[in-house]
Amino acid sequence: MNKRFLPAMATYAVLALLAAVTLDGLLRTAVWILLAGLAVKTWIAYKAGW
């Protein structure tokens, strides 16, 4: 497993938790969608072997 994959996913999770605690409403949803998109992009790059 790539050494940077798990820390990247953990960072996305921490940012999502911080957004849940500090933000509300539409802004929180937008941040979650952004983080989910970045996590999916990271996972795709990991599976492609980059």
N, C-alpha and C positions, 0 to 999 in steps of 0.2 A: 504494500500500500504506500502511496506517495506520502512522504512525511508532512506535507503541507495541507493535505486534504482534510484530515480530522481537525486540526486547529482552525481551518477556515470555516468548517461547518459549526464548530463550537462558538466561533466569533459571531456568526450569523444568529445562532440561538441566543447568545447573551444580548445582542443588540435587539432582538425581538422581545426578549423579556424586559429590557429597559424601556422599550417603546410601550409595552403593555402597562408598565408602572407609571410612566411619566406623561404619556400622551392619552388623548381621548378622541372619540369621534372619527371623523373622516381622515384626519391626519394620521392617526394610528393605523387605520386600514391601509392607507397609501404606503406607509413605511413597511407594513407587513407584506404587501404585494411586492414592493421593491426588493425586500430581503428574500422573499421566496423566489423571485426571478433570478437573483444573483446566486442563490443556493442551487437552483436547477442548472444554471449555466456552469457553475463550478462542477457539479456532478457529471454533466455531459462531457466537459473537458477531461475530467478524471477517467471516465469510461473510454474516451477516445484515445487515451494514453498520452496526452499532452503534458 
